[in-house]
């Protein structure tokens, strides 16, 4: 890696707005197995803006709950601590990094639509595979954040990023390989720095850092990583949003074998995926 470029990226990440204090506190208390809905309610209630966003999300079509929920503690009990934690994290990330000024080479709306679609698709894969419902939102968040490393690269090296996209188009290679050619690092390397800076958990770090290099992954949750890899390929292939990657790498047979889930199965679910993305667009509206 080019040390000068790494220093510029690290400097950018240090100056990026940190996650709101409330969200950091939520992540901290949710790490304890003893955390109760009341504990979470106390923390979120101290932040009226976040509380309003969480209640709006809970009452949106994304969750499809028939009666309106006005009590935060009831919402936490109904949805579970992990889901509410991930809602708070998702809205905070979108609010923190949602500025058009961070996107020079890539279109911001296309980028977030792609990211949202990968989160939704990874969650649908997990749901179809009967993953523990309490873990489903982990799949959504990992998918939402998988490309987050592209934001600093876009902002600090926009000319090189445009060059990387043209290398990718000209040589029909995946964008991450073209990024390495143009800048000496890819968005997985940079994403890892962001996740470390925000002190998010190792499972999210594994997805962000290794979704293009699964053979280097040494973490414990391969199913999460592989689900995001398959979801990312599907969303790129169907051009839902735009990640800059016109020539995505096909997932290896180890991904399909481990998940017992194929591209054909995803293609059969295309209408459901599109419907779920529409419902999940509430996340983008709340970040405006």
N, C-alpha and C positions, 0 to 999 in steps of 0.2 A: 504493500500500500504506500501511496505517496504521503509522506509524513506531513508535508505542508498542507495538503488538502484535508488530511485527517484533523489537523489543528483548526483549520477554518470551520469544518463541520462541528467539531466539539464546541468551539466558541459559539456557533449558532445555536446549538442545543442548550448550552448554558444560559443563553439569553432568551430562549423560548419561554413563554409563560408556563409556570409550573402548574400542575393540577391544583384546583382550588383546595384550600385547607380542609374543607368539609369532606371532599372526596378522598383525600389522603387518609383522613381519620376513619372514614367508612371502610377503606381497604384494610387498614390496620386492625380495626375491631372484628372484621369478618374473618380474619385469620385465626381467631380463637374459636375452638369448637363449642365453647360455652356461650357464645353470643346469642342473645335472644332478640325477637322482634322489637321488644321494648327498648333495648340498647340502641338498635339501629334507628328506631323512631326518634329517640332523644337527639341523636346527632343530626339527622336530616331535618328535623323540626327547627334547628338553629339557623338553617339556610332557607328562607322562604322561597327564593327563586328556584332552587333545586327541588324543594318540596313540590312546588307548583308543576315543574316539569315532570317529575316522577308520577304525580297524580294524573297529569294529562296523558302520559304514555300508557298508564295502566287502564285508562278509560278509552284508549284508542282502539281502532279496528285490529291493530297488531296483536292484541291479546284476546279480543273477541269476548270480553266478559259482558253478560247481558245487562246486569244492573249497574248503575253508576256507583263508584266507590268514592266516598268523600273522606274516609278515615285512613290516614297513612298507615297506622298500625295494622288495620284490617287488611290493607293492600299487601303489606309485608308478610302477614300470615298466609294470605291466599297464594301469593306468588313465590314465597320463599326468600330467605335472606340472600342467597347467591344471585338470584335473578335481579333483585332490587339493587344489589351491589353493582352488578354489571350494567344496569340501566343508568345508574349514577355515573359510572366510569365512561360509558359510551357518550352520554350527552356532554360530559366535561371535555372529552377529547375533541369532539366535533366543535364545541364552542371555543376551545383553545386554539385549534389549528384550522379554523374555517375561513381564514382571510384570503381573499383573491390575490393579495400582494405576495403570498407565499408560492404562488403558482405562475411561473414564467413560461416554461416549456409545455407543461401539461394544462389542460383545461380543468379548473377546479370542480365544476359540476359533474363532468364526466368521470373524474377521479373518484369522487365520493359516491357516485352512483355505482361504479364498479366495486368499490370497497364494501358498500352496503349489500350489493348483490352477492358477493362472496360470503359475507357473514350469514345472510339468509339461506344461501344454498348449503353451506357447511352445517348449519343447524338442521335443515331438512334431511340431509344425509344421516346425521346423528339420530334424528327422530325416527327415520325409517329403519334404522338399525337397532331401535329400542334401547338407546343409551339412557342411563338414569336421567329422568326429567330435571333433576336439580342441577345437572351439568350442561343442559342444552344451551343456556345463555353463554357459557364459556366458548362454545363453538361460534356463536354469533360474534362475540367480542374479538376472538382470535382472527376471524375472517375480516371483520371491520378494520382491524389494525395491521393486517399482514403487509401492506404496502407503505406503511407510514414513513419509512426511510426515504421515500421519493421526495417528500416535502422539502427537507433541507437541501437535497441535491438540486432540486428545481430552483430553489431560491438562491443558493450560493454559486452554482455552476450552470446557469441556464444555457449559455452558449454550448458548453460541452454536452449538456443534456440533449439539446436539439441535435447535436452531432451523433450522440448515442442512438437516438431514435432513427436518424437517417442510416447509420451503420446497420441497425436492425432491419430496416426496410430493404436496403440494398442487398445485404447478404442473407436475408431470410433467417436471421438468428434471433434467439430470445433476447428480450431487452436487457435482462440482468447481465448477460455476457457482453452485450454492446456497452453497457455502463462501465464494466470493468476495463474494456478496451479504451474508452474515452476518458475515464476519470480515475482508474486504478482501484475502484471499489464499487460495490453494487448496493442497491437499496436494502438488502438484507443486513449488510455490515452496518449501515447507518441506522437502520431500524433498531438493531440490537443496542446501539448507544442510547437511543431515546428511551427504550424500555428499561434499561439500567438506570438512567437518570431519573425516571419516574418511579423506580422501585416496584414495578409490576411483577407478577409472579413468573416463575421459570417456564410454565407451560406456554404462556403468551410469548415469552422471549424465544422459546424453541421454534414456534411457528414463524415469527417475524424474521428470525435470523436464518432459518433453514428451509423455508418453503420452496426454494429453488435448488437446495443442496441436501436433500433428505439423507443421502449416504453419509453425511458428516454429523448427523443428529445423534446425540448420546443421551437425550432426556428420557423420561419415563412414559410420556403420553404420545405414542406414535399414532394412535387413532385420531387424535385431535389434529396433529400435523398432516396426516394423510388425507383427512376429510377436507382440510383447507386447500391442499394441493389439488385435489380432484375438483373442488368447487371453483377454484381459481381458473383451472383449465377450461371448465365448462363455460364460465362467465366470459372469458376471453374469446373462446371459440364462437359464442353466440353474440359477441360484441354488445354486451349489456353494459352501458357506461363505456368509459375508455381509460385503460391503464397505460397506454403507450406501447403495449406489447402485442404487435400484430402476429407474431410467430411464436406462440407459447410452446414450451416443451411438453410433449405428451407425458402424462404420469407413467412411471415404470410399472411393470407387472406386479412388483412387490406391493405397490399402493392398492391396486385393484384386488389382489389376493388377500391382503390383510383386512380390507374393508368388506370383502364379499359384495362389492357394490361397483357397478360399471357405468361408463358414459351412457350406454344405451338406456340403463335404468333412469339416469338423470334426464335424458332426452324425453323419456315417457312422462316425466314430471314437469316438463317445461311450462305448461300452463299454470301449474300450482306455484312454481318458482316465481313467475311474473306477477301473479296475484300477491304473493307474500312480499315481494319487493315493493309493490305499490303500498301495501299496509305499513311496511317498515320505513317508508319515506317520511313518516312523522318525525323520525330522528333528525333528519336534515332540517325540517321546518323548525324544530325546537332549538336548533343550533344557530338560527339566523339572528 
